[in-house]
Amino acid sequence: MFSNVIRYVASYITGGSLNEEVSSDEKDTGGKFITDSNDTDETPEPDCNQTNKLEEDIVEPAEGNGQQTNNSSGDTSNALEQTLYGTVTSFFNTRGLINDEIYFSQQVVIGSDHPKVGDNVVVKASRSHKAGGWVATSVQITALWDIDDDEETQAKPVKDNIIGTVIKLYGNMVQIKATIDFQVPISKFKTGYRPFNGDWINIEIWNKGDEFQVSGIQVNDIISISPLREKKITGTVTDIQSRNGVINSEVYFSFAICKRGTFYKKGDKVTAMVIESKQTQGNWRAVYIEHIKKEEKEDEPRTPKDVSLKNIFNGISIAKELAFGDINLGERQKKTIFIRNQGQKPVTFQSLNLSIPVPGFLFKLKNRGHRNSRNNRDLHMLSPNLILNPGEKKELPVEFIPSNIGKVEFNVTFHFDTFELETLVKANIVDSIQQEMQREITPFKAPQTFFGKKVNASFADATSVIPGQRLVRKKKVFLPNKLARYPIPNHVKTCLMNLDGDIELLVPELAQPLHISNYTRKLSTLLYAEEIKMEAEMRQFDLFQVILRKSHEYLTLDVPGLAEGRPSLLLGDRVVVQYHGQANSPTYEGFIHEIQAETILLKFDNHFHETYEHQYVDAQFHFNRTPLRRCHQAIEHAMTMGEETLFPSKLEEKEPLIQITEDDMVYFNKRLNERQRKAVHRIVCARGRPIPYVLFGPPGTGKSVTVVESILQVFKRISHSRILACAPSNSAADLIAERLHLSGHVSKRDMVRMNAFQRSKINLPECIEPYCTSDTDDLHFVSRHRIIIATCNMAGYLYSFDLKVGHFTHIFVDEAGQSTEPECMIPAGFAAGSEESQIILAGDPYQLGPVLRSDISQDYGLNISLLERLCNSPLYQRDEETYKDSGCYNPLLVTKLINNYRSHSSLLHLPSSLFYHHELVAHAEDSLVKHFEGSRLLPNPKVPFIFHGVRAEDFREGDSPSWFNPAEAVEVIKYVQTIMRIYPNRFDVSDIGIITPYRKQVEKIRVLLDRFDLSAIKVGSVEEFQGQERQIIIISTVRSTEDFVAFDCRHNIGFLSNPKRFNVSITRAQSLMVIVGNPIVLCYDAYWCAIIQYAVLNDCYKGCNLPPLDNDIVKENFQKALVMLDAFNAAETEETNSGNDDDNDEINVSEGDEKKENVGEDGERNDFSDSEDDDDVVIESVEDMEEKQESSLQRDLHDVMLEASEKQDEIYLKDNTMQSESGIIINSSMSQRHQNKTFEFSHERSRSDSNSSSKSSRRTNALLDSLNASSKK
């Protein structure tokens, strides 16, 4: 039957039809793959290599505009796509036919089921041209269906799956536990499968609709029951009892499954088919077992790990040694040498020869032989050029009739077409007299050395012995299942809370680099420091003399600031109250059951609910310690992973988990680039396991897409795999689940999204709700899904289910750089004790790390993620010489993605040079990132970047330590309004993001946005924008008090001294980035100095005067910036310069003037209006628009217009009054124009900006007054 598949694929390639006559050659070819069932009972397997070749030759179907839906009998003669119901008519291995005409492979089947002949399916298919064959792009197994020629096809109930476990067998009935317990007859189980107590099973049922519940299952609803997971293993019998045994210390087997008359003992090598089953000895149960055959035990060992006993090259395997042992003189001995082709290509065996002449040594091949002689050392085959096809094995019979006594050793060299292999032949030739003499030898006895008998004198006076290194038995690893309390030790708490305490004296490990010897002690202390700081911050929100209100079964409490996350409270958090002014009264503990805006609903002890009568109480908030406790548990358990995994220093390459080349991989996402495909292949093969693999993904390079593809490949290609995919945040975990769902290759049976019970569904993507756990789910069954997605902390809940080592074969941690090492170790700990489990860390060590509160935890290294620590270790570091062909990293450990699909190339240059070795390549679509090219909004129309210098004053108010800068806030609003006015229909408010590092500045900007109906624009800190992108990003740096900032920078504190925060800030924009800040302050940091320098070099700077180089710090940072920017190609700079010279003149077309056009070098019209709805709209200059905005702002703010203070006028005039002294040359190697350009603006530019300042001074001061008024309120 499978020959039909081959015929069909061949027909597809040639564009022919299945009904065409098959040529005689094709008939012969088909005959090689299948034998008539009337002639033999055996069905030979197809030539998989030819099948693979045909499959590889299939061209990806082109998109067409024809589509046939839900009608298999419709006219599809001209269609290039169709969706229809069908039946699987052929299926073999991983390929088959639907309706005898649509070819499909297992790769396109949704879910993990393997189709069977007769299964009903819904199939989407396409073809590349009208005469070509159909190839399925999606296949979903469904329920029965009928096709009526006169009526539309109606689908009946569809198949669904439930995970359960066998808990009892009696007679022909089986008791099953799923969400409820129910009984089924044994006839419902898959043919050949005999259930056993503890087996995990998949129950396939007919789902009758959305309201169908497990409790409503009838026996007739059950289609079949099969093992949940199964795999084939090779191992050793490690224990034998009276009725059962254990393989590899983890697989249970009963003697009932053994063949009659077969017995097993410890040490036996066996092969077994095992299924997932909860047994006392492990998590697997064998359903079939047999001894490994020992027919070639001397010349061809069967143990897979004993590769050293074989010669393997180019897929050809030959025994490394042929041992005859003792041979009597003149006795004939026979052996067989096996040659196997384990590769993918045919290999030609040409000849062989001996290294020395050996009389009596004879090879035989095809019943012909050739004796070796002294005159003929080359022993050529009598049938030369023997071809070994992939998978083929040849036998070479050997005879040896020795004629001389003694040991014989010589090499036999096998010559193939492009290489050679050798086998060492050994024999010991003896005769009867020699053997008789050996039998008469008396065995040797060593002298006795104890209790008064002969002792070596040199040891007699020894009083001490320096111990050696004992042979250490590997301890069995168990996953922890109970979560301890982990209270803060009193002496640590006292020291950390005492500002004068020296924590290094108490815990000297803090001053040491993190190592296996101090791992738990150091990290646990830092977790304690973080907890103490969190508790101290929570105390700031304690409430005094407040009243609780009764609401049904709850007591409610109003919490000011709760909506803004101050304090940040979650369901389940504790609130402790005490009657106000009564220090000796009891305290009552309540728990948050519901949160409504700024009100929490609490439940206390019943007695307190009954007796409370609106008295005043004091309230204390306490956060949930469970996340921190899980971190403590994780670092304790991490020690079982061993130093070779936690602190790897050497790499031992393993055999790949599956044998597949990169060229043979078929990817679900056809748009993956080369680096992404390589990363997926390396993750699937896992040749560096169990050492963590790092997917290094700079901003916008498709890291999450690569993670999703890797998960799908592992899920599809490794049938016994179970995947745990985690991320630090719910949003990142949701993204993984959403993309897996959208791939169409997972079902509800396969994947589950674990959520904390207190998580609100408001921000939950609708498409992943069916995969999410609910409060009523039995999470013990949830842990048996093939793909489990959770936050890192929620994954800790799985430890409570007493899971066995190796439960998860693959652990993915996305955004691993944002989690602390203890947090990351929560999911990673599931790899402990398993040599086959693989940890994959995806992230960017150059972006923001975990958010911490304690200075101590920051200073002593808790801010360094596991990802960053590994990337900084010698084994993972960049090596351009050794790995120049693998992206400069060891391909078994790291893949770095470099294609950026987010940002305009001009916005990518700087972060690529500063952080990513100049390797990032812009691949974003022009329609996404070139909205602003040619816009008069830009100082340089070719570069969508503006650095607007503002010298103003920053403030703090009340008891808040946070800074804000009113002048910068006003400038940000002006940019937002200008962009929305120039591009009224192109951008939405959701396309704009405003980043500012201080919470108070966020509040002030939100006040202004709300005043002008722009409140939907997101304003937040750098941390809030990590992992996100916007078409337009506006950054307000805030800090402007030069004395304070200079101190901060000298001591590496504050916002300016964080390169990671800087990197995240400048990599969020897609098509336009605007930075508003004080250049004099920002130049105290080398990175900010570099971006200012970049702006000046590319004519992207506007605003206040730039600083002179009369400050040592600024001068040093200026030099560092030049070094950072030195990577830019001089020729590219020259080209940019010449382009800027041509576009130097500004175009000012005000209202009432005649509309003008700007014609570029290519003769095309450059219309800077960018209007989408009216070609006759009048183009306005930015300055004219600002005049209109001034009157509008004055009307909007007439109630807050006050006379500006002299101080504010002085600040603003200082901002816009230019000075031209102390000009300096940027770089002597630059063009003449840049040699004349100074770090300060020219007189001409200064006068221009001064004129514009007088226009907007009143408007700016009005907004300043508005901000001050809002602050007072």
Sequence and secondary structure as in RCSB ss.txt:
>XXXX:A:sequence
MFSNVIRYVASYITGGSLNEEVSSDEKDTGGKFITDSNDTDETPEPDCNQTNKLEEDIVEPAEGNGQQTNNSSGD
TSNALEQTLYGTVTSFFNTRGLINDEIYFSQQVVIGSDHPKVGDNVVVKASRSHKAGGWVATSVQITALWDIDDD
EETQAKPVKDNIIGTVIKLYGNMVQIKATIDFQVPISKFKTGYRPFNGDWINIEIWNKGDEFQVSGIQVNDIISI
SPLREKKITGTVTDIQSRNGVINSEVYFSFAICKRGTFYKKGDKVTAMVIESKQTQGNWRAVYIEHIKKEEKEDE
PRTPKDVSLKNIFNGISIAKELAFGDINLGERQKKTIFIRNQGQKPVTFQSLNLSIPVPGFLFKLKNRGHRNSRN
NRDLHMLSPNLILNPGEKKELPVEFIPSNIGKVEFNVTFHFDTFELETLVKANIVDSIQQEMQREITPFKAPQTF
FGKKVNASFADATSVIPGQRLVRKKKVFLPNKLARYPIPNHVKTCLMNLDGDIELLVPELAQPLHISNYTRKLST
LLYAEEIKMEAEMRQFDLFQVILRKSHEYLTLDVPGLAEGRPSLLLGDRVVVQYHGQANSPTYEGFIHEIQAETI
LLKFDNHFHETYEHQYVDAQFHFNRTPLRRCHQAIEHAMTMGEETLFPSKLEEKEPLIQITEDDMVYFNKRLNER
QRKAVHRIVCARGRPIPYVLFGPPGTGKSVTVVESILQVFKRISHSRILACAPSNSAADLIAERLHLSGHVSKRD
MVRMNAFQRSKINLPECIEPYCTSDTDDLHFVSRHRIIIATCNMAGYLYSFDLKVGHFTHIFVDEAGQSTEPECM
IPAGFAAGSEESQIILAGDPYQLGPVLRSDISQDYGLNISLLERLCNSPLYQRDEETYKDSGCYNPLLVTKLINN
YRSHSSLLHLPSSLFYHHELVAHAEDSLVKHFEGSRLLPNPKVPFIFHGVRAEDFREGDSPSWFNPAEAVEVIKY
VQTIMRIYPNRFDVSDIGIITPYRKQVEKIRVLLDRFDLSAIKVGSVEEFQGQERQIIIISTVRSTEDFVAFDCR
HNIGFLSNPKRFNVSITRAQSLMVIVGNPIVLCYDAYWCAIIQYAVLNDCYKGCNLPPLDNDIVKENFQKALVML
DAFNAAETEETNSGNDDDNDEINVSEGDEKKENVGEDGERNDFSDSEDDDDVVIESVEDMEEKQESSLQRDLHDV
MLEASEKQDEIYLKDNTMQSESGIIINSSMSQRHQNKTFEFSHERSRSDSNSSSKSSRRTNALLDSLNASSKK
>XXXX:A:secstr
 HHHHHHHHHHHHHT  TTS   HHHHHHHHHH   TTT S      HHHHHHHHHH       S EEES TTS 
 SS SEEEEEEEEEEEETTEEEETTTEEEEGGGBSSS    TT EEEEEEE SSTTS EEEEEEEE   EE  TT
S  EE  EEEEEEEEEEEEETTEEEEESSSEEEEEGGGB TT    TTBEEEEEEEE STT  GGG  GGGEEEE
EES EEEEEEEEEEE SSEEEETTTEEEEGGGS TT    TT EEEEEEEEEEETTEEEEEEEEEE   TTTTTS
   TT GGGEEEETTEEEESEEEEEEEETT  EEEEEEEEE SSS EEEEEEEESS  TTEEEEETTEEEE BTT
B EEE SS SEEE TT EEEEEEEE   S EEEEEEEEEEESS EEEEEEEEEEE HHHHHHHHT         S
TTS   GGGTT                    S       HHHHHHHHSTT  HHHH GGGGS   TTTHHHHHHH
HHHHHHHHHHHHHHTT EEEEE EEETTEEEEE TTGGGTSS   TT EEEEEETT TTS EEEEEEEEEETTEE
EEE  HHHHHH  S EEEEEEE   HHHHHHHHHHHHHGGG HHHHS         SS   GGG   SSTT  HH
HHHHHHHHHH TTTTS EEEE  TTS HHHHHHHHHHHHHHH TT  EEEEESSHHHHHHHHHHHHHHT   TTT
EEE   TT  STTS GGGGGGB  TT  HHHHTTSSEEEEEHHHHGGGGGG   TTS SEEEETTGGGS HHHHH
HHHGGGTT SS EEEEEE TTS       HHHHHTTTTS HHHHHHTSTTTS  TTTTTTTTTS TTTEEE  EE
 SS HHHHHHHHHHHSTT  EE   HHHH SSTT TTSSSTTS EEEEE     B  TT    B HHHHHHHHHH
HHHHHHHSTTT  GGGEEEE S HHHHHHHHHHHHHTT TTSEEE HHHHTT  EEEEEEE     HHHHHHHHH
TT SGGG HHHHHHHTTSEEEEEEEEE HHHHTTSHHHHHHHHHHHHTT EEES    S SHHHHHHHHHHHHHH
TTS HHHHHHHHHHHHHT S     TTS    EE TTS EE TT  SS TT     HHHHHHHHHHHHHHHTTTT
     HHHHHHHHHHH     S   S TTS HHHHH  SS  HHHHHHHHHHHHHHHHHHHHHHHHHHHHHH 
